[in-house]
Each structure stands twice: as C-alpha cells, then as structure tokens.
C-alpha cells in the first residue's frame, strides 16, 4: 500500500515535463507501512466537528501520511484507559514540531466490560436525539451501554473543546472518534505529570496552585459550568501549571437540577484538600464567589 503525502511534502522533478501552465511539481508517495501496534493517523477520517478548535497548536500533526504508534498504557480505570501514542510522519525526529508528537488516547471500555457507570445526575438537562438510543440507554442493553460509551467520549471531547475556547487550563482536544478521545499529553518525555494529590509543595507553592484552581473554577462558573467531579486526583501539575482532566461530566449549573449541589461539592473537595495541607481556605466563601460569577 502506498499513501499520498501532503502536497507540502511534494518536491520538484526536473526530469518530467509538466503540462502547459501546470507547476513543475511531482507527487511523492509514502511507501512506509504501519507495523505492529501502529495504524495510519486517524486525523483524515475525522470531520471538522470531531477536531479541536482553531487556532490549532503548532505541535499538532495533521499530515495524512503520519502513523500512530502505541507506546503503552498510562493509566487504567473502571470506565476508560489512558494510552500513550506517538503520531509522526515517517522520518521525523522525535518531538519535531508539526511532524511528531506524543498524544494521550482516552479509550472508553468496550461493551464486553460491565463496570462502566456514570451517574445520571450528570446527564440531567441533556438530551438524546434518537429515540432508539434513548430506549436502549434506559433499558441498559448491550447496545445501550455502547451508546453510553460513545456519548461519554463525545461529551468529554465537547467539554474539552468548549473549555479550551474559554481559555481554561485543560489538555487541548485533538480529535474524537467512536469511544476514543485523543488529546494533548501533559508530561515530560513519556512520563505523565503528577496529580495534585501527589504533590509535596511549600506554602508559597500551595497558594499559587490554589489560585490557579480557583481561576479555573471561576472561568467555568462565568460560563455557568462546573467540573462536577473536581478533586486532587483529576488535577495535574506540570511545570507549576495546574491542568484539569477527566471532564465528561461537566454540567451546566443552571439547566441541571443538581448543578449547584455539584458546584458546592467541587468547592468542598478542593478546599478540604488544601486545608489538610495547612493552607487556610473557606469552601462556603468560594461557593458564594462562584455563584456570583454564574449570575454576573
């Protein structure tokens, strides 16, 4: 199998006379084949609505000739696994801007696993377009569980895309397809950034981390949103920057009947952890400030 590279990779061929008026450029074909634990980049198969927002980061690899290489599991969970992949154009140097990049692939588990669950408290106020899907979801059939996984993958992608557009600190969402969400990998080399719960920080560092988290929550609240399951276990710290992850349950605090309860729980979870680290903070005060943001 050969694969046509992007036209940007085409090179002149002086030995071939082009038709009158045509540019003297010959198409270059990629002859490299994916090996074990590899696949062609799935980027060309996605639609514009399944891709991250513009402007896209300069590290993003969109070349149709790129290959995705599986590098191993970063984290396993009850509902999804997080795998590390390298998307690279054959011959590119590791980390070469726009030609080689590490990505995190969050893959919601298939229907053969029965431990997938997400509380319906997060989905109140959301709709399901197809009546067949809604019936399957309600009955909990095998098809219904598969529909749920796809819906949660797309919900996570849409949350990441919206929060990226709002300027919130989240991984950039690259693309979504089926039950897989590809996103920016937060870490160094092939090592994922630590979770906030793993941090041993000085008082000054704790204050800065708390400030960043409050700003993240404030950005969401201003858009009438809350994370819905915020805790030190889904906040990463990379080079002093806090990045929120695990976002499929992001809720609209106004349209969801449980929205303000979830916002209050997020405030309590954050402040409880920082209080245990001996950084004084008031969950009720934070909650009040965020409610003001919702209605500002």
C-alpha positions as CSV (number, residue, x, y, z in Angstrom):
1,X,0.0,0.0,0.0
2,X,1.2,3.5,-0.8
3,X,0.0,6.7,0.8
4,X,-0.1,10.1,-0.8
5,X,1.8,12.6,1.4
6,X,0.6,16.1,1.9
7,X,1.4,18.5,-1.0
8,X,3.7,20.4,1.3
9,X,6.0,17.4,1.0
10,X,6.0,17.3,-2.8
11,X,9.3,18.1,-4.5
12,X,10.1,19.3,-8.0
13,X,11.2,16.7,-10.6
14,X,13.0,18.3,-13.5
15,X,13.1,15.1,-15.4
16,X,9.3,15.2,-16.0
17,X,7.9,18.0,-18.3
18,X,4.7,19.3,-16.8
19,X,1.7,20.1,-18.9
20,X,1.5,23.7,-20.2
21,X,0.5,26.0,-17.3
22,X,0.9,23.4,-14.6
23,X,3.5,23.7,-11.8
24,X,6.6,21.6,-12.1
25,X,5.9,19.5,-9.0
26,X,5.8,15.7,-8.8
27,X,3.6,14.0,-6.2
28,X,5.6,12.0,-3.6
29,X,4.1,8.7,-2.4
30,X,4.7,7.3,1.1
31,X,5.8,3.7,0.9
32,X,6.2,3.1,4.7
33,X,3.7,0.6,6.0
34,X,2.3,0.6,9.6
35,X,3.8,-2.2,11.7
36,X,2.7,-4.0,14.8
37,X,0.9,-1.6,17.3
38,X,0.7,1.0,14.6
39,X,-2.0,2.5,12.4
40,X,-2.4,5.3,9.9
41,X,-3.2,8.6,11.5
42,X,-7.0,8.7,12.1
43,X,-7.0,12.5,11.6
44,X,-8.1,12.4,7.9
45,X,-11.0,10.2,8.8
46,X,-12.5,12.8,11.2
47,X,-14.9,15.6,10.3
48,X,-14.4,19.2,11.3
49,X,-16.8,18.8,14.2
50,X,-14.7,16.0,15.6
51,X,-11.5,18.1,15.6
52,X,-10.1,20.5,18.1
53,X,-10.8,24.3,17.9
54,X,-8.8,26.8,16.0
55,X,-6.3,28.2,16.2
56,X,-4.7,24.8,16.4
57,X,-1.4,24.5,18.3
58,X,1.8,24.4,16.1
59,X,2.7,21.0,17.6
60,X,-0.4,19.3,16.1
61,X,0.4,16.7,13.4
62,X,-2.3,16.7,10.7
63,X,-0.3,15.1,7.8
64,X,-2.2,12.3,6.2
65,X,1.0,10.3,5.9
66,X,1.5,10.2,9.7
67,X,1.5,7.0,11.6
68,X,0.1,6.4,15.1
69,X,2.3,4.2,17.3
70,X,1.1,2.7,20.5
71,X,3.6,3.3,23.3
72,X,1.8,1.7,26.3
73,X,-0.8,2.3,29.0
74,X,-0.5,5.5,31.1
75,X,-3.5,4.7,33.4
76,X,-6.3,2.2,33.7
77,X,-9.7,2.9,35.1
78,X,-13.1,1.4,35.6
79,X,-14.6,3.3,32.7
80,X,-11.7,4.1,30.4
81,X,-8.0,3.5,29.8
82,X,-5.5,6.2,29.0
83,X,-2.8,5.2,26.5
84,X,0.2,7.0,25.1
85,X,0.7,7.2,21.3
86,X,3.2,8.9,19.1
87,X,1.8,10.5,15.9
88,X,4.6,11.1,13.5
89,X,5.4,11.4,9.8
90,X,7.9,8.7,8.9
91,X,11.5,10.0,9.1
92,X,10.6,12.8,11.5
93,X,12.7,13.4,14.6
94,X,11.0,12.8,17.9
95,X,9.3,16.0,19.0
96,X,9.8,17.7,15.7
97,X,7.2,20.5,15.6
98,X,4.2,19.6,13.4
99,X,5.7,16.3,12.4
100,X,6.0,14.2,15.6
101,X,4.1,14.5,18.8
102,X,3.0,12.4,21.8
103,X,-0.7,12.2,22.4
104,X,-2.9,10.8,25.2
105,X,-5.6,8.5,23.9
106,X,-8.5,8.1,26.3
107,X,-10.5,5.0,25.3
108,X,-13.8,4.2,27.0
109,X,-14.1,0.5,27.6
110,X,-16.0,-1.8,25.1
111,X,-19.3,-3.4,25.7
112,X,-17.7,-6.6,27.0
113,X,-16.8,-4.8,30.2
114,X,-19.7,-4.4,32.6
115,X,-18.2,-2.0,35.1
116,X,-18.9,1.2,33.0
117,X,-21.1,3.5,35.0
118,X,-21.8,7.2,35.1
119,X,-24.4,8.7,37.4
120,X,-27.5,10.1,35.7
121,X,-27.1,13.1,37.9
122,X,-24.6,14.5,35.3
123,X,-26.9,13.9,32.3
124,X,-30.0,15.7,33.6
125,X,-30.7,18.5,31.2
126,X,-29.0,16.7,28.3
127,X,-31.0,15.2,25.5
128,X,-30.6,12.1,23.3
129,X,-31.6,12.7,19.7
130,X,-32.5,9.3,18.5
131,X,-35.4,7.5,20.3
132,X,-33.9,4.1,19.7
133,X,-30.7,5.2,21.5
134,X,-32.8,6.7,24.4
135,X,-34.7,3.4,24.8
136,X,-31.5,1.3,24.7
137,X,-29.9,3.6,27.3
138,X,-33.0,3.3,29.6
139,X,-33.0,-0.5,29.3
140,X,-29.3,-0.9,29.8
141,X,-28.9,-3.3,26.9
142,X,-25.6,-4.1,25.4
143,X,-26.3,-1.7,22.6
144,X,-27.4,0.9,25.2
145,X,-24.1,0.5,27.1
146,X,-22.2,1.0,23.8
147,X,-24.2,4.1,23.1
148,X,-23.4,5.4,26.5
149,X,-19.6,5.0,26.0
150,X,-19.7,6.8,22.7
151,X,-21.8,9.6,24.3
152,X,-19.4,10.0,27.2
153,X,-16.4,10.1,24.8
154,X,-18.1,12.8,22.7
155,X,-19.2,14.6,25.9
156,X,-15.6,14.7,27.1
157,X,-14.4,16.0,23.8
158,X,-17.1,18.7,23.6
159,X,-16.2,19.8,27.2
160,X,-12.5,20.0,26.4
161,X,-13.2,21.9,23.2
162,X,-15.5,24.4,24.9
163,X,-13.2,24.9,27.9
164,X,-10.2,25.4,25.5
165,X,-12.2,28.1,23.8
166,X,-12.9,29.7,27.2
167,X,-9.2,29.8,28.0
168,X,-9.5,27.2,30.8
169,X,-6.4,25.1,31.6
170,X,-7.3,21.7,30.1
171,X,-5.5,19.4,27.6
172,X,-6.0,20.5,24.0
173,X,-8.6,18.2,22.4
174,X,-7.1,16.8,19.2
175,X,-10.0,14.7,17.9
176,X,-12.7,12.2,18.8
177,X,-14.0,9.1,17.1
178,X,-16.2,6.3,18.5
179,X,-15.1,5.7,22.1
180,X,-11.6,7.3,21.7
181,X,-10.6,10.8,22.6
182,X,-7.2,12.0,21.5
183,X,-5.8,14.9,23.4
184,X,-2.6,16.8,24.4
185,X,-0.3,14.7,26.6
186,X,0.6,16.5,29.8
187,X,4.0,15.4,30.9
188,X,7.7,15.2,30.0
189,X,9.0,12.7,27.5
190,X,6.8,9.7,28.2
191,X,6.2,10.4,31.9
192,X,2.8,11.8,32.8
193,X,2.6,14.9,35.0
194,X,1.8,14.1,38.7
195,X,-1.6,14.6,40.2
196,X,-2.2,17.4,42.7
197,X,-2.8,14.7,45.3
198,X,0.8,13.5,44.8
199,X,2.4,17.0,45.3
200,X,4.5,17.9,48.2
201,X,4.6,21.7,47.9
202,X,5.8,24.7,50.0
203,X,3.3,27.1,51.4
204,X,4.0,29.6,48.6
205,X,3.6,26.9,46.0
206,X,0.3,25.8,47.6
207,X,-1.0,29.3,47.4
208,X,-0.2,29.6,43.8
209,X,-1.7,26.2,43.0
210,X,-4.9,27.1,44.9
211,X,-5.1,30.4,43.0
212,X,-4.9,28.6,39.6
213,X,-7.6,26.2,40.6
214,X,-9.9,29.0,41.7
215,X,-9.3,30.8,38.4
216,X,-10.2,27.6,36.6
217,X,-13.4,27.2,38.6
218,X,-14.2,30.9,38.1
219,X,-13.7,30.6,34.3
220,X,-16.2,27.7,34.2
221,X,-18.7,29.4,36.6
222,X,-18.7,32.5,34.4
223,X,-20.0,30.2,31.6
224,X,-22.5,28.6,34.0
225,X,-20.4,25.5,34.2
226,X,-18.8,23.3,36.9
227,X,-16.4,20.3,36.6
228,X,-18.9,18.2,38.6
229,X,-16.2,15.8,40.0
230,X,-13.3,18.0,40.8
231,X,-10.7,16.6,43.2
232,X,-6.9,16.5,43.7
233,X,-7.0,13.3,41.6
234,X,-8.1,14.9,38.4
235,X,-5.8,18.0,38.6
236,X,-2.4,17.6,37.1
237,X,0.6,19.8,37.9
238,X,3.1,20.3,35.1
239,X,5.9,22.8,35.4
240,X,3.9,24.7,38.0
241,X,0.8,24.8,35.9
242,X,-2.5,23.1,37.0
243,X,-4.3,21.2,34.3
244,X,-7.8,19.8,34.8
245,X,-8.6,16.4,33.4
246,X,-11.5,13.8,33.4
247,X,-14.2,16.2,32.1
248,X,-17.1,14.2,30.5
249,X,-19.4,15.1,33.4
250,X,-19.0,18.9,33.1
251,X,-22.5,20.3,33.9
252,X,-24.4,23.4,33.3
253,X,-25.3,24.5,36.8
254,X,-28.4,26.3,35.7
255,X,-30.0,23.7,33.4
256,X,-29.0,20.7,35.6
257,X,-31.3,20.4,38.7
258,X,-28.3,19.2,40.7
259,X,-25.9,21.8,39.2
260,X,-25.4,24.0,42.3
261,X,-25.0,20.9,44.5
262,X,-22.2,19.7,42.2
263,X,-20.6,23.1,42.2
264,X,-20.7,23.2,46.0
265,X,-19.2,19.7,46.2
266,X,-16.3,20.8,43.9
267,X,-15.6,23.8,46.2
268,X,-15.7,21.5,49.3
269,X,-13.4,18.9,47.7
270,X,-10.8,21.5,46.7
271,X,-10.8,23.4,50.0
272,X,-10.8,20.2,52.1
273,X,-7.6,19.1,50.4
274,X,-5.8,22.4,50.8
275,X,-6.9,22.7,54.4
276,X,-5.3,19.3,55.1
277,X,-2.1,20.8,53.5
278,X,-2.5,23.7,56.1
279,X,-3.5,26.3,53.6
280,X,-6.5,28.1,55.0
281,X,-9.4,28.4,52.7
282,X,-13.2,28.6,53.0
283,X,-15.4,26.4,50.8
284,X,-18.5,28.4,51.5
285,X,-16.9,31.7,50.6
286,X,-15.6,30.2,47.4
287,X,-19.0,28.8,46.6
288,X,-20.6,32.2,47.1
289,X,-18.0,33.8,44.9
290,X,-18.6,31.3,42.1
291,X,-22.4,31.7,42.3
292,X,-21.8,35.4,41.8
293,X,-19.8,34.5,38.7
294,X,-22.7,32.4,37.4
295,X,-25.1,35.3,37.5
296,X,-22.6,38.1,36.5
